[in-house]
Amino acid sequence: MNYDAVVMGVSAGGLAALSAIIPKLDQDLPVPVMIVQHLSPDSDDFLPRHLDS
């Protein structure tokens, strides 16, 4: 089976799960990884900053 992307959806509390899963992904994964997070309109940009680190 061929896939065009890996998509992960999390809620505001999903940061711990993402922090556990993302480092285990193959560095040579041949498809993009997209993360969709449900946030409050008042949320800051913590997730992108955290993932960049």
PDB file with SEQRES, HELIX, SHEET and CRYST1 records, atoms N, CA, C and O in Angstrom:
SEQRES   1 A   53  MET ASN TYR ASP ALA VAL VAL MET GLY VAL SER ALA GLY          
SEQRES   2 A   53  GLY LEU ALA ALA LEU SER ALA ILE ILE PRO LYS LEU ASP          
SEQRES   3 A   53  GLN ASP LEU PRO VAL PRO VAL MET ILE VAL GLN HIS LEU          
SEQRES   4 A   53  SER PRO ASP SER ASP ASP PHE LEU PRO ARG HIS LEU ASP          
SEQRES   5 A   53  SER                                                          
HELIX    1 AA1 ALA A   12  GLY A   14  5                                   3    
HELIX    2 AA2 LEU A   15  ILE A   21  1                                   7    
HELIX    3 AA3 ILE A   22  LYS A   24  5                                   3    
HELIX    4 AA4 PHE A   46  ASP A   52  1                                   7    
SHEET    1 AA1 2 VAL A   6  VAL A  10  0                                        
SHEET    2 AA1 2 VAL A  33  GLN A  37  1                                        
CRYST1    1.000    1.000    1.000  90.00  90.00  90.00 P 1           1          
ATOM      1  N   MET A   1       0.843  -1.172   0.000  1.00  0.00           N  
ATOM      2  CA  MET A   1       0.000   0.000   0.000  1.00  0.00           C  
ATOM      3  C   MET A   1       0.892   1.240   0.000  1.00  0.00           C  
ATOM      4  O   MET A   1       1.856   1.308   0.762  1.00  0.00           O  
ATOM      5  N   ASN A   2       0.582   2.209  -0.836  1.00  0.00           N  
ATOM      6  CA  ASN A   2       1.342   3.452  -0.912  1.00  0.00           C  
ATOM      7  C   ASN A   2       0.594   4.570  -0.202  1.00  0.00           C  
ATOM      8  O   ASN A   2      -0.632   4.651  -0.268  1.00  0.00           O  
ATOM      9  N   TYR A   3       1.335   5.418   0.467  1.00  0.00           N  
ATOM     10  CA  TYR A   3       0.743   6.541   1.173  1.00  0.00           C  
ATOM     11  C   TYR A   3       1.362   7.831   0.646  1.00  0.00           C  
ATOM     12  O   TYR A   3       2.527   7.857   0.248  1.00  0.00           O  
ATOM     13  N   ASP A   4       0.567   8.900   0.650  1.00  0.00           N  
ATOM     14  CA  ASP A   4       1.045  10.204   0.196  1.00  0.00           C  
ATOM     15  C   ASP A   4       1.545  11.072   1.334  1.00  0.00           C  
ATOM     16  O   ASP A   4       2.288  12.029   1.112  1.00  0.00           O  
ATOM     17  N   ALA A   5       1.137  10.739   2.564  1.00  0.00           N  
ATOM     18  CA  ALA A   5       1.528  11.542   3.719  1.00  0.00           C  
ATOM     19  C   ALA A   5       1.198  10.781   4.995  1.00  0.00           C  
ATOM     20  O   ALA A   5       0.396   9.847   4.996  1.00  0.00           O  
ATOM     21  N   VAL A   6       1.837  11.206   6.079  1.00  0.00           N  
ATOM     22  CA  VAL A   6       1.491  10.745   7.418  1.00  0.00           C  
ATOM     23  C   VAL A   6       0.827  11.937   8.095  1.00  0.00           C  
ATOM     24  O   VAL A   6       1.405  13.022   8.162  1.00  0.00           O  
ATOM     25  N   VAL A   7      -0.382  11.735   8.593  1.00  0.00           N  
ATOM     26  CA  VAL A   7      -1.117  12.820   9.249  1.00  0.00           C  
ATOM     27  C   VAL A   7      -1.419  12.392  10.677  1.00  0.00           C  
ATOM     28  O   VAL A   7      -1.969  11.316  10.915  1.00  0.00           O  
ATOM     29  N   MET A   8      -1.053  13.245  11.621  1.00  0.00           N  
ATOM     30  CA  MET A   8      -1.329  12.990  13.031  1.00  0.00           C  
ATOM     31  C   MET A   8      -2.207  14.118  13.552  1.00  0.00           C  
ATOM     32  O   MET A   8      -1.908  15.296  13.357  1.00  0.00           O  
ATOM     33  N   GLY A   9      -3.284  13.746  14.209  1.00  0.00           N  
ATOM     34  CA  GLY A   9      -4.163  14.734  14.802  1.00  0.00           C  
ATOM     35  C   GLY A   9      -4.129  14.614  16.316  1.00  0.00           C  
ATOM     36  O   GLY A   9      -4.229  13.516  16.863  1.00  0.00           O  
ATOM     37  N   VAL A  10      -3.987  15.742  16.987  1.00  0.00           N  
ATOM     38  CA  VAL A  10      -3.945  15.753  18.446  1.00  0.00           C  
ATOM     39  C   VAL A  10      -4.762  16.936  18.960  1.00  0.00           C  
ATOM     40  O   VAL A  10      -5.022  17.903  18.244  1.00  0.00           O  
ATOM     41  N   SER A  11      -5.148  16.824  20.198  1.00  0.00           N  
ATOM     42  CA  SER A  11      -5.793  17.939  20.862  1.00  0.00           C  
ATOM     43  C   SER A  11      -4.718  18.695  21.640  1.00  0.00           C  
ATOM     44  O   SER A  11      -3.535  18.369  21.539  1.00  0.00           O  
ATOM     45  N   ALA A  12      -5.107  19.669  22.390  1.00  0.00           N  
ATOM     46  CA  ALA A  12      -4.131  20.488  23.112  1.00  0.00           C  
ATOM     47  C   ALA A  12      -3.261  19.648  24.044  1.00  0.00           C  
ATOM     48  O   ALA A  12      -2.115  20.016  24.305  1.00  0.00           O  
ATOM     49  N   GLY A  13      -3.774  18.535  24.548  1.00  0.00           N  
ATOM     50  CA  GLY A  13      -3.007  17.679  25.446  1.00  0.00           C  
ATOM     51  C   GLY A  13      -2.150  16.650  24.739  1.00  0.00           C  
ATOM     52  O   GLY A  13      -1.561  15.794  25.399  1.00  0.00           O  
ATOM     53  N   GLY A  14      -2.058  16.701  23.413  1.00  0.00           N  
ATOM     54  CA  GLY A  14      -1.340  15.687  22.651  1.00  0.00           C  
ATOM     55  C   GLY A  14       0.151  15.895  22.527  1.00  0.00           C  
ATOM     56  O   GLY A  14       0.824  15.117  21.850  1.00  0.00           O  
ATOM     57  N   LEU A  15       0.685  16.918  23.157  1.00  0.00           N  
ATOM     58  CA  LEU A  15       2.109  17.207  23.019  1.00  0.00           C  
ATOM     59  C   LEU A  15       2.984  16.062  23.522  1.00  0.00           C  
ATOM     60  O   LEU A  15       4.011  15.765  22.910  1.00  0.00           O  
ATOM     61  N   ALA A  16       2.607  15.424  24.604  1.00  0.00           N  
ATOM     62  CA  ALA A  16       3.404  14.305  25.127  1.00  0.00           C  
ATOM     63  C   ALA A  16       3.436  13.155  24.127  1.00  0.00           C  
ATOM     64  O   ALA A  16       4.481  12.535  23.930  1.00  0.00           O  
ATOM     65  N   ALA A  17       2.306  12.867  23.498  1.00  0.00           N  
ATOM     66  CA  ALA A  17       2.266  11.797  22.502  1.00  0.00           C  
ATOM     67  C   ALA A  17       3.125  12.145  21.300  1.00  0.00           C  
ATOM     68  O   ALA A  17       3.880  11.302  20.817  1.00  0.00           O  
ATOM     69  N   LEU A  18       3.023  13.370  20.810  1.00  0.00           N  
ATOM     70  CA  LEU A  18       3.855  13.786  19.681  1.00  0.00           C  
ATOM     71  C   LEU A  18       5.338  13.719  20.030  1.00  0.00           C  
ATOM     72  O   LEU A  18       6.154  13.293  19.212  1.00  0.00           O  
ATOM     73  N   SER A  19       5.681  14.136  21.233  1.00  0.00           N  
ATOM     74  CA  SER A  19       7.081  14.119  21.666  1.00  0.00           C  
ATOM     75  C   SER A  19       7.631  12.698  21.735  1.00  0.00           C  
ATOM     76  O   SER A  19       8.837  12.491  21.605  1.00  0.00           O  
ATOM     77  N   ALA A  20       6.750  11.720  21.938  1.00  0.00           N  
ATOM     78  CA  ALA A  20       7.187  10.321  21.977  1.00  0.00           C  
ATOM     79  C   ALA A  20       7.249   9.710  20.584  1.00  0.00           C  
ATOM     80  O   ALA A  20       8.129   8.894  20.307  1.00  0.00           O  
ATOM     81  N   ILE A  21       6.333  10.090  19.707  1.00  0.00           N  
ATOM     82  CA  ILE A  21       6.230   9.476  18.382  1.00  0.00           C  
ATOM     83  C   ILE A  21       7.212  10.076  17.372  1.00  0.00           C  
ATOM     84  O   ILE A  21       7.890   9.337  16.658  1.00  0.00           O  
ATOM     85  N   ILE A  22       7.292  11.374  17.309  1.00  0.00           N  
ATOM     86  CA  ILE A  22       8.076  12.028  16.258  1.00  0.00           C  
ATOM     87  C   ILE A  22       9.546  11.620  16.254  1.00  0.00           C  
ATOM     88  O   ILE A  22      10.089  11.376  15.177  1.00  0.00           O  
ATOM     89  N   PRO A  23      10.218  11.532  17.400  1.00  0.00           N  
ATOM     90  CA  PRO A  23      11.636  11.128  17.350  1.00  0.00           C  
ATOM     91  C   PRO A  23      11.839   9.698  16.830  1.00  0.00           C  
ATOM     92  O   PRO A  23      12.937   9.345  16.400  1.00  0.00           O  
ATOM     93  N   LYS A  24      10.795   8.887  16.869  1.00  0.00           N  
ATOM     94  CA  LYS A  24      10.925   7.502  16.411  1.00  0.00           C  
ATOM     95  C   LYS A  24      10.652   7.341  14.919  1.00  0.00           C  
ATOM     96  O   LYS A  24      10.850   6.254  14.376  1.00  0.00           O  
ATOM     97  N   LEU A  25      10.206   8.393  14.250  1.00  0.00           N  
ATOM     98  CA  LEU A  25       9.970   8.314  12.816  1.00  0.00           C  
ATOM     99  C   LEU A  25      11.298   8.194  12.076  1.00  0.00           C  
ATOM    100  O   LEU A  25      12.300   8.794  12.466  1.00  0.00           O  
ATOM    101  N   ASP A  26      11.287   7.421  11.019  1.00  0.00           N  
ATOM    102  CA  ASP A  26      12.480   7.250  10.186  1.00  0.00           C  
ATOM    103  C   ASP A  26      12.879   8.603   9.594  1.00  0.00           C  
ATOM    104  O   ASP A  26      12.045   9.299   9.015  1.00  0.00           O  
ATOM    105  N   GLN A  27      14.122   8.964   9.736  1.00  0.00           N  
ATOM    106  CA  GLN A  27      14.621  10.237   9.204  1.00  0.00           C  
ATOM    107  C   GLN A  27      14.468  10.307   7.683  1.00  0.00           C  
ATOM    108  O   GLN A  27      14.381  11.398   7.120  1.00  0.00           O  
ATOM    109  N   ASP A  28      14.437   9.161   7.024  1.00  0.00           N  
ATOM    110  CA  ASP A  28      14.324   9.109   5.570  1.00  0.00           C  
ATOM    111  C   ASP A  28      12.911   8.787   5.113  1.00  0.00           C  
ATOM    112  O   ASP A  28      12.721   8.247   4.023  1.00  0.00           O  
ATOM    113  N   LEU A  29      11.932   9.108   5.920  1.00  0.00           N  
ATOM    114  CA  LEU A  29      10.541   8.858   5.573  1.00  0.00           C  
ATOM    115  C   LEU A  29      10.253   9.546   4.233  1.00  0.00           C  
ATOM    116  O   LEU A  29      10.473  10.751   4.105  1.00  0.00           O  
ATOM    117  N   PRO A  30       9.767   8.801   3.238  1.00  0.00           N  
ATOM    118  CA  PRO A  30       9.627   9.375   1.896  1.00  0.00           C  
ATOM    119  C   PRO A  30       8.359  10.209   1.687  1.00  0.00           C  
ATOM    120  O   PRO A  30       8.068  10.614   0.562  1.00  0.00           O  
ATOM    121  N   VAL A  31       7.620  10.461   2.737  1.00  0.00           N  
ATOM    122  CA  VAL A  31       6.392  11.260   2.617  1.00  0.00           C  
ATOM    123  C   VAL A  31       6.402  12.353   3.679  1.00  0.00           C  
ATOM    124  O   VAL A  31       7.084  12.225   4.696  1.00  0.00           O  
ATOM    125  N   PRO A  32       5.654  13.424   3.450  1.00  0.00           N  
ATOM    126  CA  PRO A  32       5.593  14.486   4.460  1.00  0.00           C  
ATOM    127  C   PRO A  32       4.816  14.030   5.694  1.00  0.00           C  
ATOM    128  O   PRO A  32       3.949  13.158   5.624  1.00  0.00           O  
ATOM    129  N   VAL A  33       5.155  14.645   6.817  1.00  0.00           N  
ATOM    130  CA  VAL A  33       4.435  14.412   8.066  1.00  0.00           C  
ATOM    131  C   VAL A  33       3.681  15.700   8.387  1.00  0.00           C  
ATOM    132  O   VAL A  33       4.281  16.769   8.497  1.00  0.00           O  
ATOM    133  N   MET A  34       2.370  15.588   8.534  1.00  0.00           N  
ATOM    134  CA  MET A  34       1.541  16.749   8.847  1.00  0.00           C  
ATOM    135  C   MET A  34       0.923  16.548  10.218  1.00  0.00           C  
ATOM    136  O   MET A  34       0.416  15.472  10.534  1.00  0.00           O  
ATOM    137  N   ILE A  35       0.972  17.596  11.028  1.00  0.00           N  
ATOM    138  CA  ILE A  35       0.407  17.540  12.371  1.00  0.00           C  
ATOM    139  C   ILE A  35      -0.720  18.557  12.447  1.00  0.00           C  
ATOM    140  O   ILE A  35      -0.541  19.734  12.134  1.00  0.00           O  
ATOM    141  N   VAL A  36      -1.875  18.080  12.866  1.00  0.00           N  
ATOM    142  CA  VAL A  36      -3.045  18.934  13.025  1.00  0.00           C  
ATOM    143  C   VAL A  36      -3.383  18.951  14.504  1.00  0.00           C  
ATOM    144  O   VAL A  36      -3.609  17.904  15.109  1.00  0.00           O  
ATOM    145  N   GLN A  37      -3.416  20.144  15.083  1.00  0.00           N  
ATOM    146  CA  GLN A  37      -3.704  20.246  16.509  1.00  0.00           C  
ATOM    147  C   GLN A  37      -4.888  21.170  16.730  1.00  0.00           C  
ATOM    148  O   GLN A  37      -4.947  22.278  16.197  1.00  0.00           O  
ATOM    149  N   HIS A  38      -5.833  20.683  17.532  1.00  0.00           N  
ATOM    150  CA  HIS A  38      -6.989  21.496  17.918  1.00  0.00           C  
ATOM    151  C   HIS A  38      -6.540  22.455  19.012  1.00  0.00           C  
ATOM    152  O   HIS A  38      -6.052  22.025  20.058  1.00  0.00           O  
ATOM    153  N   LEU A  39      -6.701  23.740  18.776  1.00  0.00           N  
ATOM    154  CA  LEU A  39      -6.261  24.750  19.730  1.00  0.00           C  
ATOM    155  C   LEU A  39      -7.339  25.799  19.945  1.00  0.00           C  
ATOM    156  O   LEU A  39      -8.236  25.973  19.121  1.00  0.00           O  
ATOM    157  N   SER A  40      -7.232  26.478  21.047  1.00  0.00           N  
ATOM    158  CA  SER A  40      -8.060  27.642  21.316  1.00  0.00           C  
ATOM    159  C   SER A  40      -7.599  28.781  20.407  1.00  0.00           C  
ATOM    160  O   SER A  40      -6.411  28.871  20.097  1.00  0.00           O  
ATOM    161  N   PRO A  41      -8.500  29.641  19.979  1.00  0.00           N  
ATOM    162  CA  PRO A  41      -8.089  30.801  19.167  1.00  0.00           C  
ATOM    163  C   PRO A  41      -7.090  31.705  19.894  1.00  0.00           C  
ATOM    164  O   PRO A  41      -6.389  32.493  19.260  1.00  0.00           O  
ATOM    165  N   ASP A  42      -7.026  31.591  21.215  1.00  0.00           N  
ATOM    166  CA  ASP A  42      -6.119  32.435  22.000  1.00  0.00           C  
ATOM    167  C   ASP A  42      -4.755  31.783  22.230  1.00  0.00           C  
ATOM    168  O   ASP A  42      -3.914  32.354  22.924  1.00  0.00           O  
ATOM    169  N   SER A  43      -4.521  30.604  21.663  1.00  0.00           N  
ATOM    170  CA  SER A  43      -3.265  29.879  21.887  1.00  0.00           C  
ATOM    171  C   SER A  43      -2.087  30.599  21.236  1.00  0.00           C  
ATOM    172  O   SER A  43      -2.240  31.335  20.261  1.00  0.00           O  
ATOM    173  N   ASP A  44      -0.918  30.363  21.803  1.00  0.00           N  
ATOM    174  CA  ASP A  44       0.288  30.957  21.229  1.00  0.00           C  
ATOM    175  C   ASP A  44       0.918  29.970  20.237  1.00  0.00           C  
ATOM    176  O   ASP A  44       0.274  29.000  19.836  1.00  0.00           O  
ATOM    177  N   ASP A  45       2.157  30.210  19.847  1.00  0.00           N  
ATOM    178  CA  ASP A  45       2.838  29.369  18.863  1.00  0.00           C  
ATOM    179  C   ASP A  45       3.781  28.360  19.524  1.00  0.00           C  
ATOM    180  O   ASP A  45       4.835  28.043  18.972  1.00  0.00           O  
ATOM    181  N   PHE A  46       3.408  27.859  20.698  1.00  0.00           N  
ATOM    182  CA  PHE A  46       4.280  26.937  21.430  1.00  0.00           C  
ATOM    183  C   PHE A  46       4.560  25.672  20.636  1.00  0.00           C  
ATOM    184  O   PHE A  46       5.713  25.247  20.566  1.00  0.00           O  
ATOM    185  N   LEU A  47       3.548  25.055  20.035  1.00  0.00           N  
ATOM    186  CA  LEU A  47       3.765  23.780  19.334  1.00  0.00           C  
ATOM    187  C   LEU A  47       4.808  23.900  18.227  1.00  0.00           C  
ATOM    188  O   LEU A  47       5.743  23.100  18.211  1.00  0.00           O  
ATOM    189  N   PRO A  48       4.703  24.849  17.305  1.00  0.00           N  
ATOM    190  CA  PRO A  48       5.735  24.937  16.273  1.00  0.00           C  
ATOM    191  C   PRO A  48       7.136  25.179  16.862  1.00  0.00           C  
ATOM    192  O   PRO A  48       8.120  24.612  16.388  1.00  0.00           O  
ATOM    193  N   ARG A  49       7.211  26.016  17.887  1.00  0.00           N  
ATOM    194  CA  ARG A  49       8.519  26.266  18.517  1.00  0.00           C  
ATOM    195  C   ARG A  49       9.051  25.008  19.170  1.00  0.00           C  
ATOM    196  O   ARG A  49      10.243  24.717  19.076  1.00  0.00           O  
ATOM    197  N   HIS A  50       8.180  24.255  19.833  1.00  0.00           N  
ATOM    198  CA  HIS A  50       8.596  23.019  20.494  1.00  0.00           C  
ATOM    199  C   HIS A  50       9.064  21.983  19.474  1.00  0.00           C  
ATOM    200  O   HIS A  50      10.088  21.331  19.677  1.00  0.00           O  
ATOM    201  N   LEU A  51       8.320  21.831  18.384  1.00  0.00           N  
ATOM    202  CA  LEU A  51       8.692  20.847  17.368  1.00  0.00           C  
ATOM    203  C   LEU A  51       9.990  21.224  16.666  1.00  0.00           C  
ATOM    204  O   LEU A  51      10.745  20.341  16.259  1.00  0.00           O  
ATOM    205  N   ASP A  52      10.261  22.503  16.518  1.00  0.00           N  
ATOM    206  CA  ASP A  52      11.521  22.935  15.919  1.00  0.00           C  
ATOM    207  C   ASP A  52      12.729  22.561  16.768  1.00  0.00           C  
ATOM    208  O   ASP A  52      13.837  22.382  16.261  1.00  0.00           O  
ATOM    209  N   SER A  53      12.488  22.448  18.074  1.00  0.00           N  
ATOM    210  CA  SER A  53      13.612  22.115  18.939  1.00  0.00           C  
ATOM    211  C   SER A  53      13.835  20.620  18.916  1.00  0.00           C  
ATOM    212  O   SER A  53      14.742  20.121  19.582  1.00  0.00           O  
TER     213      SER A  53                                                      
END                                                                             
